[in-house]
Amino acid sequence: MPHLPRPSAYRPPEPPTSVELRAFTHGLQPKRVPVMMEHFTEDWRRLGVDAWNEVPNHWRPESSDAVGWWTLPTYLGDEFIAPLLGAAPGTCILQPSVHWTVQCLLSSPELAARGREVLVPDTAFPSVLHSAKQWSHLRDLSPRVVPATEDSRVDRTALLEAIGPDTALVALSHVGFTTGARLPTSFLRAVAQRVHAHGGLLLLDGYHAAATQPIDVDALGCDLYVGGLLKEASGSSGNAFLYLRDDLTLTPRLTGWFGDAAPFEFRPDPEPHPDVRRRFLGGTTAVASMYHAVEGVRLLLDVGLEAVRTHSLALTQRALDHADALDLSLRSPRSADARSAMVLLEVPHAEQMVAYLKQHDIYTDSRRDRVVRMAPFVWNTAAEIDRTFERIDAGISTGAYREVHVDTHGPVT
C-alpha cells in the first residue's frame, strides 16, 4: 500500500515512530501537496485575475483539458469525485462543506413541495438534524428523529415504517460516526424505493465511507450523496463534495452569484445556472483549497478502492483479534460486510487511554469518554496495529493509563 508520510510540522522529529490512527478525523498530507500549493501561489502571482479563466492543468498535466479557477469545482468533480463514487460525469461538484450543501438543499422549494418531514435517525451526524431544525422555523419542513436500537444502530424496520406520503427527505449516514457501522446496500435500496414511491428524496452522508471502499451511487439508489475529502481522502478542510442525480432539478435559494446562469451580465434578477450542480455554489469560490483537494484521491484511485478496502479489512480484523484477546468490548461491528474503516473499543475512562497512547506516539481519539476510536488505513501496517494493542494491554494490565492527566488544549478530538 502507498505510504503517506506524516507532515514534518506535526510532531518533529519523531514521525517515523508514530502510529497515526485518526484517518476518520484528518488524513495525512500527500507528498504532492506542497508542490500543488506552490502552483497556486505561482498562478496567482503570474496570472492574477486571468487565472479565473485558465491556469495550467496541474491536476491532469498529461491532459489537454483547459481548466481555470471558475471551472475547478466541476472539473475536479468530474475527474476525481465521480470515480470515487462510481458516478457519471456531470453529476459531482466540489463544495466548501457538507453543512453548506445541506443548507442549500433545504432551501430548495422543490424539496418542501415533496412533503413536510425530514427523517433523520438519531445515530446520524447531528449537522443534518441541526440544519433541518433551523429551517423548520423558516419554511414548511420539520425534522422527525427515528430512535436507534439498543446497540446504537439504525433501527431499519422503524425507519422504513416511518417513510410515508409526507416524507420529503430521508437523510442517512452511510457509515455511523459513533459505531463505525456500515449500512448495507440492500437496506439503502429499500429506503430509496420506499421514499421514491412517496415522491421524496434520499440523501446519504458518506463522510466516513467515501475513499475507504468502492461506492456505486446508482446501486445505492440515492438522489444525493455528500461527503468530504478532509478525512481518509487526505484533502484537508474546505473540500467537500456533492453527487446529484442527473435528472434531479433543484433551485436552492441560497445559491450565490457563482451559481447564476450569467453572473457577468450583472442583471437585476437571478437566473439559475443550467447545470444544476453549479446552483449549489455560493459567492466567490475559495480557490486555494482546491489545489490540494484531490492529491489523496489520486493516490487511492491509482491503488484501487478494492485494494484499499481489502487492506482496511485486514487491519481492522487484526484489531478485532487483539481486542478479543484482551477481552475488550466492541462498539463497532464484527462482520466484514458491516465494518467500515473504524474500530471502536469500549474502554472505561477512554479519554485517559487516548492520552496514554498519545504519550507513546500512538494517536487515536475518544467519544464521550466511553469509546476509543481508531481507523487503520492505507498508511498503517500490521506491525503498527500490534504495537497499538501491546500498549493498550500494558496500560490496562498495569493501570498506568488511569494515572494519565488529560490535557484539554482545544475542542477538536
ROLUM-6656 format. One record per residue (C-alpha): residue in one letter; x, y, z; residue number from 1. Coordinates in Angstrom, 2 decimals, decimal comma. Example, Ala and Ser with C-alpha at 12.3 -4.5 7.8 and 13.67 -1.06 7.14 Angstrom:
@res=A; u=12,30; v=-4,50; w=7,80; n=1 .
@res=S; u=13,67; v=-1,06; w=7,14; n=2 .
END
This chain:
@res=M; u=0,00; v=0,00; w=0,00; n=1 .
@res=P; u=1,23; v=3,56; w=-0,52; n=2 .
@res=H; u=2,98; v=5,20; w=2,40; n=3 .
@res=L; u=1,80; v=8,73; w=3,09; n=4 .
@res=P; u=4,28; v=10,33; w=5,49; n=5 .
@res=R; u=3,10; v=12,42; w=8,38; n=6 .
@res=P; u=3,60; v=16,16; w=7,89; n=7 .
@res=S; u=7,02; v=17,26; w=9,07; n=8 .
@res=A; u=5,47; v=20,09; w=11,08; n=9 .
@res=Y; u=3,16; v=17,80; w=13,06; n=10 .
@res=R; u=5,41; v=16,40; w=15,82; n=11 .
@res=P; u=9,10; v=16,56; w=14,87; n=12 .
@res=P; u=11,43; v=14,82; w=14,93; n=13 .
@res=E; u=9,57; v=11,53; w=15,57; n=14 .
@res=P; u=7,12; v=10,96; w=12,66; n=15 .
@res=P; u=8,69; v=7,64; w=11,54; n=16 .
@res=T; u=8,00; v=6,14; w=15,00; n=17 .
@res=S; u=4,45; v=7,47; w=15,33; n=18 .
@res=V; u=1,29; v=5,48; w=14,66; n=19 .
@res=E; u=-1,46; v=7,69; w=13,24; n=20 .
@res=L; u=-4,88; v=6,01; w=13,53; n=21 .
@res=R; u=-7,17; v=9,04; w=13,16; n=22 .
@res=A; u=-7,99; v=8,85; w=9,48; n=23 .
@res=F; u=-11,64; v=9,45; w=10,42; n=24 .
@res=T; u=-10,74; v=12,96; w=11,61; n=25 .
@res=H; u=-7,99; v=14,27; w=9,33; n=26 .
@res=G; u=-5,92; v=12,43; w=6,75; n=27 .
@res=L; u=-2,18; v=12,73; w=6,39; n=28 .
@res=Q; u=-0,60; v=15,12; w=3,92; n=29 .
@res=P; u=0,22; v=13,62; w=0,50; n=30 .
@res=K; u=3,71; v=14,37; w=-0,82; n=31 .
@res=R; u=2,44; v=16,49; w=-3,74; n=32 .
@res=V; u=0,52; v=18,97; w=-1,58; n=33 .
@res=P; u=3,39; v=21,47; w=-1,08; n=34 .
@res=V; u=4,09; v=21,40; w=-4,82; n=35 .
@res=M; u=0,42; v=22,00; w=-5,60; n=36 .
@res=M; u=0,30; v=24,94; w=-3,21; n=37 .
@res=E; u=3,36; v=26,39; w=-4,92; n=38 .
@res=H; u=1,45; v=26,08; w=-8,19; n=39 .
@res=F; u=-1,38; v=28,09; w=-6,63; n=40 .
@res=T; u=0,86; v=30,91; w=-5,47; n=41 .
@res=E; u=2,66; v=30,99; w=-8,84; n=42 .
@res=D; u=-0,61; v=31,01; w=-10,82; n=43 .
@res=W; u=-1,90; v=33,81; w=-8,63; n=44 .
@res=R; u=1,33; v=35,78; w=-8,93; n=45 .
@res=R; u=1,76; v=35,29; w=-12,67; n=46 .
@res=L; u=-1,83; v=35,36; w=-13,94; n=47 .
@res=G; u=-3,77; v=37,36; w=-11,40; n=48 .
@res=V; u=-7,45; v=37,70; w=-12,30; n=49 .
@res=D; u=-6,89; v=35,84; w=-15,59; n=50 .
@res=A; u=-6,41; v=32,65; w=-13,55; n=51 .
@res=W; u=-10,18; v=32,51; w=-13,22; n=52 .
@res=N; u=-10,33; v=31,81; w=-16,95; n=53 .
@res=E; u=-7,37; v=29,45; w=-17,37; n=54 .
@res=V; u=-4,41; v=28,07; w=-15,47; n=55 .
@res=P; u=-2,08; v=25,20; w=-16,35; n=56 .
@res=N; u=-3,77; v=21,88; w=-15,70; n=57 .
@res=H; u=-1,76; v=20,82; w=-12,66; n=58 .
@res=W; u=-4,36; v=18,16; w=-11,77; n=59 .
@res=R; u=-4,14; v=16,33; w=-15,10; n=60 .
@res=P; u=-0,83; v=17,57; w=-16,56; n=61 .
@res=E; u=-0,92; v=14,91; w=-19,28; n=62 .
@res=S; u=-4,32; v=16,16; w=-20,46; n=63 .
@res=S; u=-5,17; v=18,84; w=-22,99; n=64 .
@res=D; u=-8,24; v=19,84; w=-20,94; n=65 .
@res=A; u=-8,46; v=23,56; w=-20,29; n=66 .
@res=V; u=-9,17; v=24,47; w=-16,70; n=67 .
@res=G; u=-9,48; v=27,70; w=-14,76; n=68 .
@res=W; u=-10,42; v=28,69; w=-11,26; n=69 .
@res=W; u=-14,01; v=29,23; w=-12,44; n=70 .
@res=T; u=-14,41; v=25,64; w=-13,64; n=71 .
@res=L; u=-12,37; v=23,84; w=-10,96; n=72 .
@res=P; u=-15,36; v=22,76; w=-8,80; n=73 .
@res=T; u=-16,99; v=20,89; w=-11,66; n=74 .
@res=Y; u=-13,77; v=19,79; w=-13,39; n=75 .
@res=L; u=-12,39; v=18,15; w=-10,24; n=76 .
@res=G; u=-15,86; v=16,75; w=-9,58; n=77 .
@res=D; u=-15,83; v=15,01; w=-12,97; n=78 .
@res=E; u=-12,21; v=13,88; w=-12,89; n=79 .
@res=F; u=-11,80; v=12,73; w=-9,29; n=80 .
@res=I; u=-15,05; v=12,71; w=-7,28; n=81 .
@res=A; u=-17,13; v=10,86; w=-9,86; n=82 .
@res=P; u=-14,66; v=7,90; w=-9,97; n=83 .
@res=L; u=-14,59; v=7,90; w=-6,17; n=84 .
@res=L; u=-18,37; v=7,42; w=-6,10; n=85 .
@res=G; u=-18,85; v=5,33; w=-9,23; n=86 .
@res=A; u=-20,83; v=8,26; w=-10,63; n=87 .
@res=A; u=-21,28; v=9,52; w=-14,16; n=88 .
@res=P; u=-19,53; v=12,69; w=-15,38; n=89 .
@res=G; u=-21,64; v=15,79; w=-14,92; n=90 .
@res=T; u=-23,07; v=14,75; w=-11,53; n=91 .
@res=C; u=-20,42; v=15,78; w=-8,96; n=92 .
@res=I; u=-19,07; v=19,09; w=-7,75; n=93 .
@res=L; u=-16,72; v=20,28; w=-5,01; n=94 .
@res=Q; u=-18,33; v=22,13; w=-2,11; n=95 .
@res=P; u=-16,94; v=24,11; w=0,83; n=96 .
@res=S; u=-18,62; v=21,83; w=3,41; n=97 .
@res=V; u=-21,39; v=19,29; w=3,82; n=98 .
@res=H; u=-23,20; v=21,78; w=6,05; n=99 .
@res=W; u=-23,38; v=24,31; w=3,23; n=100 .
@res=T; u=-24,64; v=21,65; w=0,82; n=101 .
@res=V; u=-27,41; v=20,51; w=3,17; n=102 .
@res=Q; u=-28,44; v=24,10; w=3,79; n=103 .
@res=C; u=-28,70; v=24,66; w=0,03; n=104 .
@res=L; u=-30,81; v=21,53; w=-0,34; n=105 .
@res=L; u=-33,18; v=22,55; w=2,44; n=106 .
@res=S; u=-33,54; v=25,99; w=0,86; n=107 .
@res=S; u=-34,84; v=24,45; w=-2,37; n=108 .
@res=P; u=-38,61; v=24,91; w=-2,83; n=109 .
@res=E; u=-38,73; v=21,62; w=-4,75; n=110 .
@res=L; u=-37,90; v=19,79; w=-1,53; n=111 .
@res=A; u=-40,70; v=21,29; w=0,55; n=112 .
@res=A; u=-43,07; v=20,58; w=-2,33; n=113 .
@res=R; u=-42,42; v=16,85; w=-1,83; n=114 .
@res=G; u=-43,59; v=16,79; w=1,80; n=115 .
@res=R; u=-43,13; v=18,23; w=5,27; n=116 .
@res=E; u=-40,97; v=15,70; w=7,05; n=117 .
@res=V; u=-37,21; v=15,27; w=7,08; n=118 .
@res=L; u=-36,47; v=11,82; w=8,53; n=119 .
@res=V; u=-33,16; v=11,52; w=10,39; n=120 .
@res=P; u=-32,06; v=8,61; w=12,60; n=121 .
@res=D; u=-30,61; v=9,74; w=15,91; n=122 .
@res=T; u=-27,41; v=7,87; w=15,02; n=123 .
@res=A; u=-26,65; v=10,34; w=12,23; n=124 .
@res=F; u=-24,07; v=13,10; w=12,50; n=125 .
@res=P; u=-26,07; v=15,98; w=14,05; n=126 .
@res=S; u=-25,30; v=18,55; w=11,35; n=127 .
@res=V; u=-28,23; v=17,45; w=9,16; n=128 .
@res=L; u=-30,62; v=17,42; w=12,10; n=129 .
@res=H; u=-29,43; v=20,85; w=13,23; n=130 .
@res=S; u=-29,97; v=22,24; w=9,74; n=131 .
@res=A; u=-33,45; v=20,73; w=9,48; n=132 .
@res=K; u=-34,42; v=22,22; w=12,84; n=133 .
@res=Q; u=-33,14; v=25,64; w=11,81; n=134 .
@res=W; u=-35,07; v=25,58; w=8,54; n=135 .
@res=S; u=-38,24; v=24,34; w=10,27; n=136 .
@res=H; u=-38,67; v=27,87; w=11,62; n=137 .
@res=L; u=-38,49; v=29,35; w=8,13; n=138 .
@res=R; u=-40,47; v=27,02; w=5,91; n=139 .
@res=D; u=-42,85; v=24,07; w=5,96; n=140 .
@res=L; u=-40,27; v=21,43; w=6,81; n=141 .
@res=S; u=-39,98; v=19,63; w=10,13; n=142 .
@res=P; u=-37,42; v=17,07; w=11,30; n=143 .
@res=R; u=-38,53; v=13,71; w=12,60; n=144 .
@res=V; u=-35,96; v=11,70; w=14,54; n=145 .
@res=V; u=-36,11; v=7,91; w=14,33; n=146 .
@res=P; u=-34,76; v=6,37; w=17,58; n=147 .
@res=A; u=-31,86; v=3,95; w=17,40; n=148 .
@res=T; u=-31,74; v=0,34; w=18,51; n=149 .
@res=E; u=-30,39; v=-0,59; w=21,94; n=150 .
@res=D; u=-26,91; v=-1,09; w=20,46; n=151 .
@res=S; u=-26,92; v=2,41; w=18,91; n=152 .
@res=R; u=-27,57; v=1,20; w=15,35; n=153 .
@res=V; u=-30,07; v=2,50; w=12,81; n=154 .
@res=D; u=-33,43; v=0,86; w=13,52; n=155 .
@res=R; u=-34,03; v=-0,27; w=9,95; n=156 .
@res=T; u=-37,57; v=-1,51; w=10,47; n=157 .
@res=A; u=-38,64; v=1,65; w=12,28; n=158 .
@res=L; u=-37,05; v=3,88; w=9,66; n=159 .
@res=L; u=-38,73; v=2,09; w=6,76; n=160 .
@res=E; u=-42,07; v=2,24; w=8,56; n=161 .
@res=A; u=-41,63; v=5,98; w=9,21; n=162 .
@res=I; u=-41,45; v=6,79; w=5,49; n=163 .
@res=G; u=-44,81; v=7,92; w=4,20; n=164 .
@res=P; u=-46,68; v=10,36; w=1,95; n=165 .
@res=D; u=-45,42; v=13,35; w=3,94; n=166 .
@res=T; u=-41,73; v=12,37; w=3,71; n=167 .
@res=A; u=-39,76; v=14,95; w=1,76; n=168 .
@res=L; u=-36,28; v=13,68; w=2,63; n=169 .
@res=V; u=-34,58; v=10,78; w=4,34; n=170 .
@res=A; u=-31,03; v=11,63; w=5,46; n=171 .
@res=L; u=-28,77; v=8,73; w=6,46; n=172 .
@res=S; u=-25,10; v=8,29; w=7,29; n=173 .
@res=H; u=-23,56; v=5,63; w=5,06; n=174 .
@res=V; u=-21,25; v=4,81; w=8,00; n=175 .
@res=G; u=-22,15; v=5,73; w=11,56; n=176 .
@res=F; u=-19,62; v=8,04; w=13,19; n=177 .
@res=T; u=-20,21; v=6,67; w=16,72; n=178 .
@res=T; u=-20,35; v=2,98; w=15,77; n=179 .
@res=G; u=-18,41; v=2,54; w=12,52; n=180 .
@res=A; u=-21,40; v=0,52; w=11,29; n=181 .
@res=R; u=-21,83; v=0,45; w=7,52; n=182 .
@res=L; u=-25,40; v=0,40; w=6,21; n=183 .
@res=P; u=-25,84; v=-2,41; w=3,68; n=184 .
@res=T; u=-26,68; v=-1,59; w=0,08; n=185 .
@res=S; u=-29,79; v=-3,80; w=0,23; n=186 .
@res=F; u=-31,23; v=-1,69; w=3,05; n=187 .
@res=L; u=-30,35; v=1,60; w=1,36; n=188 .
@res=R; u=-32,01; v=0,44; w=-1,84; n=189 .
@res=A; u=-35,12; v=-0,48; w=0,16; n=190 .
@res=V; u=-35,15; v=3,00; w=1,69; n=191 .
@res=A; u=-34,71; v=4,58; w=-1,74; n=192 .
@res=Q; u=-37,55; v=2,58; w=-3,24; n=193 .
@res=R; u=-39,93; v=3,43; w=-0,42; n=194 .
@res=V; u=-39,12; v=7,13; w=-0,27; n=195 .
@res=H; u=-39,28; v=7,43; w=-4,06; n=196 .
@res=A; u=-42,68; v=5,73; w=-4,06; n=197 .
@res=H; u=-43,90; v=8,63; w=-1,92; n=198 .
@res=G; u=-42,15; v=11,29; w=-4,01; n=199 .
@res=G; u=-39,37; v=12,00; w=-1,50; n=200 .
@res=L; u=-35,58; v=12,05; w=-1,80; n=201 .
@res=L; u=-32,75; v=10,06; w=-0,22; n=202 .
@res=L; u=-29,62; v=11,87; w=0,96; n=203 .
@res=L; u=-26,58; v=9,83; w=2,02; n=204 .
@res=D; u=-23,79; v=11,34; w=4,09; n=205 .
@res=G; u=-20,67; v=9,41; w=3,06; n=206 .
@res=Y; u=-18,09; v=11,33; w=5,08; n=207 .
@res=H; u=-16,88; v=8,10; w=6,74; n=208 .
@res=A; u=-17,43; v=5,88; w=3,70; n=209 .
@res=A; u=-16,08; v=7,64; w=0,62; n=210 .
@res=A; u=-12,38; v=6,93; w=-0,05; n=211 .
@res=T; u=-12,45; v=3,82; w=2,18; n=212 .
@res=Q; u=-14,34; v=1,46; w=-0,14; n=213 .
@res=P; u=-15,78; v=1,22; w=-3,65; n=214 .
@res=I; u=-19,07; v=3,10; w=-3,92; n=215 .
@res=D; u=-21,72; v=2,92; w=-6,64; n=216 .
@res=V; u=-24,26; v=5,70; w=-6,16; n=217 .
@res=D; u=-26,57; v=4,17; w=-8,76; n=218 .
@res=A; u=-26,60; v=0,85; w=-6,91; n=219 .
@res=L; u=-27,36; v=2,68; w=-3,65; n=220 .
@res=G; u=-30,35; v=4,40; w=-5,23; n=221 .
@res=C; u=-29,63; v=7,73; w=-3,58; n=222 .
@res=D; u=-30,61; v=11,09; w=-5,03; n=223 .
@res=L; u=-27,79; v=12,99; w=-3,35; n=224 .
@res=Y; u=-24,52; v=11,79; w=-1,85; n=225 .
@res=V; u=-22,42; v=14,20; w=0,19; n=226 .
@res=G; u=-19,09; v=13,88; w=1,92; n=227 .
@res=G; u=-15,69; v=15,44; w=2,25; n=228 .
@res=L; u=-12,06; v=14,89; w=1,41; n=229 .
@res=L; u=-10,79; v=16,01; w=4,80; n=230 .
@res=K; u=-10,51; v=12,53; w=6,30; n=231 .
@res=E; u=-9,35; v=9,34; w=4,55; n=232 .
@res=A; u=-9,03; v=11,18; w=1,23; n=233 .
@res=S; u=-6,39; v=13,46; w=2,80; n=234 .
@res=G; u=-7,69; v=16,59; w=1,09; n=235 .
@res=S; u=-7,81; v=18,76; w=4,22; n=236 .
@res=S; u=-10,59; v=21,22; w=5,02; n=237 .
@res=G; u=-12,63; v=23,24; w=2,56; n=238 .
@res=N; u=-13,02; v=20,28; w=0,22; n=239 .
@res=A; u=-16,41; v=18,63; w=0,47; n=240 .
@res=F; u=-18,42; v=17,27; w=-2,44; n=241 .
@res=L; u=-21,91; v=16,65; w=-3,77; n=242 .
@res=Y; u=-23,26; v=13,99; w=-6,09; n=243 .
@res=L; u=-26,60; v=14,97; w=-7,58; n=244 .
@res=R; u=-28,69; v=12,50; w=-9,56; n=245 .
@res=D; u=-28,51; v=13,75; w=-13,13; n=246 .
@res=D; u=-32,27; v=14,09; w=-13,68; n=247 .
@res=L; u=-32,90; v=15,90; w=-10,39; n=248 .
@res=T; u=-33,87; v=19,57; w=-10,57; n=249 .
@res=L; u=-33,35; v=21,78; w=-7,55; n=250 .
@res=T; u=-33,11; v=25,57; w=-7,28; n=251 .
@res=P; u=-31,55; v=26,40; w=-3,90; n=252 .
@res=R; u=-32,49; v=29,81; w=-2,59; n=253 .
@res=L; u=-29,05; v=30,01; w=-1,00; n=254 .
@res=T; u=-27,31; v=29,91; w=-4,36; n=255 .
@res=G; u=-24,83; v=32,70; w=-4,93; n=256 .
@res=W; u=-23,66; v=34,54; w=-7,99; n=257 .
@res=F; u=-21,30; v=31,70; w=-8,89; n=258 .
@res=G; u=-24,44; v=29,61; w=-9,35; n=259 .
@res=D; u=-26,12; v=32,14; w=-11,64; n=260 .
@res=A; u=-26,65; v=31,47; w=-15,34; n=261 .
@res=A; u=-24,99; v=34,72; w=-16,43; n=262 .
@res=P; u=-23,13; v=36,28; w=-13,49; n=263 .
@res=F; u=-21,12; v=38,76; w=-15,55; n=264 .
@res=E; u=-24,16; v=40,25; w=-17,23; n=265 .
@res=F; u=-24,96; v=41,76; w=-13,81; n=266 .
@res=R; u=-28,69; v=41,51; w=-14,31; n=267 .
@res=P; u=-31,05; v=42,66; w=-11,52; n=268 .
@res=D; u=-32,84; v=39,30; w=-11,35; n=269 .
@res=P; u=-31,12; v=35,96; w=-10,71; n=270 .
@res=E; u=-31,39; v=33,08; w=-13,14; n=271 .
@res=P; u=-30,46; v=29,53; w=-12,08; n=272 .
@res=H; u=-27,48; v=28,04; w=-13,88; n=273 .
@res=P; u=-28,47; v=25,37; w=-16,43; n=274 .
@res=D; u=-26,01; v=22,95; w=-14,77; n=275 .
@res=V; u=-27,88; v=22,09; w=-11,57; n=276 .
@res=R; u=-24,61; v=21,28; w=-9,79; n=277 .
@res=R; u=-23,47; v=24,89; w=-10,04; n=278 .
@res=R; u=-26,63; v=26,08; w=-8,28; n=279 .
@res=F; u=-25,04; v=24,72; w=-5,10; n=280 .
@res=L; u=-22,23; v=27,29; w=-5,35; n=281 .
@res=G; u=-22,40; v=30,43; w=-3,28; n=282 .
@res=G; u=-20,32; v=33,55; w=-3,54; n=283 .
@res=T; u=-16,76; v=33,71; w=-4,80; n=284 .
@res=T; u=-15,32; v=30,21; w=-4,52; n=285 .
@res=A; u=-12,26; v=29,66; w=-2,31; n=286 .
@res=V; u=-9,57; v=28,55; w=-4,75; n=287 .
@res=A; u=-6,51; v=27,65; w=-2,68; n=288 .
@res=S; u=-8,10; v=24,59; w=-1,06; n=289 .
@res=M; u=-8,92; v=23,10; w=-4,46; n=290 .
@res=Y; u=-5,25; v=22,95; w=-5,38; n=291 .
@res=H; u=-4,59; v=20,35; w=-2,68; n=292 .
@res=A; u=-8,06; v=18,79; w=-2,73; n=293 .
@res=V; u=-7,56; v=15,61; w=-4,72; n=294 .
@res=E; u=-3,96; v=14,51; w=-4,21; n=295 .
@res=G; u=-5,09; v=11,88; w=-1,71; n=296 .
@res=V; u=-7,91; v=10,81; w=-4,03; n=297 .
@res=R; u=-5,38; v=10,44; w=-6,84; n=298 .
@res=L; u=-3,33; v=8,00; w=-4,74; n=299 .
@res=L; u=-6,37; v=5,99; w=-3,68; n=300 .
@res=L; u=-7,71; v=5,72; w=-7,22; n=301 .
@res=D; u=-4,28; v=4,72; w=-8,51; n=302 .
@res=V; u=-4,06; v=1,93; w=-5,94; n=303 .
@res=G; u=-7,71; v=0,99; w=-6,48; n=304 .
@res=L; u=-10,54; v=1,25; w=-3,97; n=305 .
@res=E; u=-10,93; v=-2,53; w=-3,88; n=306 .
@res=A; u=-7,32; v=-2,82; w=-2,70; n=307 .
@res=V; u=-7,88; v=-0,02; w=-0,18; n=308 .
@res=R; u=-10,91; v=-1,86; w=1,20; n=309 .
@res=T; u=-9,05; v=-5,19; w=1,34; n=310 .
@res=H; u=-6,17; v=-3,62; w=3,25; n=311 .
@res=S; u=-8,58; v=-1,87; w=5,62; n=312 .
@res=L; u=-10,50; v=-5,07; w=6,35; n=313 .
@res=A; u=-7,29; v=-6,96; w=7,06; n=314 .
@res=L; u=-6,09; v=-4,35; w=9,55; n=315 .
@res=T; u=-9,47; v=-3,94; w=11,26; n=316 .
@res=Q; u=-9,73; v=-7,72; w=11,60; n=317 .
@res=R; u=-6,29; v=-7,76; w=13,20; n=318 .
@res=A; u=-7,50; v=-5,09; w=15,62; n=319 .
@res=L; u=-10,62; v=-7,15; w=16,43; n=320 .
@res=D; u=-8,49; v=-10,23; w=17,10; n=321 .
@res=H; u=-6,33; v=-8,23; w=19,51; n=322 .
@res=A; u=-9,44; v=-6,78; w=21,20; n=323 .
@res=D; u=-10,83; v=-10,28; w=21,71; n=324 .
@res=A; u=-7,53; v=-11,47; w=23,18; n=325 .
@res=L; u=-7,70; v=-8,59; w=25,68; n=326 .
@res=D; u=-11,41; v=-9,22; w=26,34; n=327 .
@res=L; u=-12,31; v=-5,69; w=25,23; n=328 .
@res=S; u=-15,91; v=-5,00; w=24,23; n=329 .
@res=L; u=-16,59; v=-3,57; w=20,79; n=330 .
@res=R; u=-18,96; v=-0,80; w=19,80; n=331 .
@res=S; u=-18,23; v=-1,35; w=16,09; n=332 .
@res=P; u=-19,47; v=-4,32; w=14,01; n=333 .
@res=R; u=-17,60; v=-7,58; w=13,64; n=334 .
@res=S; u=-18,69; v=-8,81; w=10,22; n=335 .
@res=A; u=-16,71; v=-7,63; w=7,21; n=336 .
@res=D; u=-19,88; v=-6,57; w=5,40; n=337 .
@res=A; u=-20,93; v=-4,29; w=8,23; n=338 .
@res=R; u=-17,47; v=-2,98; w=9,09; n=339 .
@res=S; u=-16,14; v=0,36; w=7,92; n=340 .
@res=A; u=-12,58; v=1,61; w=8,36; n=341 .
@res=M; u=-13,28; v=2,35; w=12,04; n=342 .
@res=V; u=-12,87; v=0,18; w=15,13; n=343 .
@res=L; u=-14,44; v=1,37; w=18,38; n=344 .
@res=L; u=-13,35; v=-0,16; w=21,68; n=345 .
@res=E; u=-15,39; v=0,26; w=24,85; n=346 .
@res=V; u=-12,79; v=1,28; w=27,44; n=347 .
@res=P; u=-13,58; v=2,81; w=30,85; n=348 .
@res=H; u=-12,18; v=6,34; w=31,04; n=349 .
@res=A; u=-11,45; v=6,26; w=27,31; n=350 .
@res=E; u=-10,03; v=9,78; w=27,23; n=351 .
@res=Q; u=-7,28; v=8,75; w=29,62; n=352 .
@res=M; u=-6,47; v=5,77; w=27,40; n=353 .
@res=V; u=-6,23; v=8,09; w=24,40; n=354 .
@res=A; u=-3,92; v=10,42; w=26,32; n=355 .
@res=Y; u=-1,82; v=7,44; w=27,47; n=356 .
@res=L; u=-1,44; v=6,17; w=23,91; n=357 .
@res=K; u=-0,52; v=9,65; w=22,73; n=358 .
@res=Q; u=2,31; v=9,72; w=25,25; n=359 .
@res=H; u=3,67; v=6,71; w=23,38; n=360 .
@res=D; u=3,21; v=8,29; w=19,91; n=361 .
@res=I; u=0,07; v=6,33; w=19,09; n=362 .
@res=Y; u=-2,78; v=8,57; w=18,00; n=363 .
@res=T; u=-6,45; v=7,64; w=18,49; n=364 .
@res=D; u=-9,43; v=9,55; w=19,84; n=365 .
@res=S; u=-12,43; v=9,04; w=22,10; n=366 .
@res=R; u=-16,12; v=9,87; w=22,10; n=367 .
@res=R; u=-17,89; v=10,93; w=25,30; n=368 .
@res=D; u=-15,17; v=9,22; w=27,35; n=369 .
@res=R; u=-16,79; v=5,86; w=26,51; n=370 .
@res=V; u=-15,01; v=4,52; w=23,45; n=371 .
@res=V; u=-11,57; v=4,61; w=21,89; n=372 .
@res=R; u=-11,80; v=5,12; w=18,13; n=373 .
@res=M; u=-9,16; v=4,06; w=15,65; n=374 .
@res=A; u=-9,11; v=3,70; w=11,88; n=375 .
@res=P; u=-6,25; v=1,64; w=10,44; n=376 .
@res=F; u=-5,81; v=2,97; w=6,92; n=377 .
@res=V; u=-3,51; v=2,76; w=3,91; n=378 .
@res=W; u=-0,56; v=4,33; w=5,69; n=379 .
@res=N; u=-0,74; v=1,81; w=8,55; n=380 .
@res=T; u=0,84; v=-1,62; w=8,81; n=381 .
@res=A; u=0,02; v=-4,81; w=10,70; n=382 .
@res=A; u=3,04; v=-4,16; w=12,93; n=383 .
@res=E; u=1,56; v=-0,80; w=13,93; n=384 .
@res=I; u=-1,71; v=-2,46; w=14,94; n=385 .
@res=D; u=0,25; v=-4,97; w=17,02; n=386 .
@res=R; u=2,18; v=-2,15; w=18,67; n=387 .
@res=T; u=-1,03; v=-0,26; w=19,46; n=388 .
@res=F; u=-2,65; v=-3,18; w=21,23; n=389 .
@res=E; u=0,53; v=-4,12; w=23,06; n=390 .
@res=R; u=0,46; v=-0,63; w=24,50; n=391 .
@res=I; u=-3,27; v=-0,85; w=25,32; n=392 .
@res=D; u=-2,58; v=-4,15; w=27,08; n=393 .
@res=A; u=0,25; v=-2,59; w=29,07; n=394 .
@res=G; u=-1,92; v=0,37; w=30,03; n=395 .
@res=I; u=-4,77; v=-1,82; w=31,24; n=396 .
@res=S; u=-2,74; v=-4,54; w=32,96; n=397 .
@res=T; u=-0,62; v=-2,09; w=34,92; n=398 .
@res=G; u=-3,33; v=0,52; w=35,39; n=399 .
@res=A; u=-0,87; v=3,10; w=34,04; n=400 .
@res=Y; u=-3,37; v=4,70; w=31,71; n=401 .
@res=R; u=-5,65; v=5,63; w=34,64; n=402 .
@res=E; u=-2,83; v=7,77; w=36,05; n=403 .
@res=V; u=-2,57; v=9,97; w=32,96; n=404 .
@res=H; u=-3,81; v=13,53; w=33,20; n=405 .
@res=V; u=-5,97; v=14,51; w=30,25; n=406 .
@res=D; u=-4,82; v=17,82; w=28,81; n=407 .
@res=T; u=-7,53; v=19,75; w=27,01; n=408 .
@res=H; u=-5,83; v=22,18; w=24,64; n=409 .
@res=G; u=-8,82; v=22,75; w=22,39; n=410 .
@res=P; u=-12,21; v=21,42; w=21,30; n=411 .
@res=V; u=-11,08; v=19,12; w=18,46; n=412 .
@res=T; u=-10,98; v=15,38; w=19,15; n=413 .
END
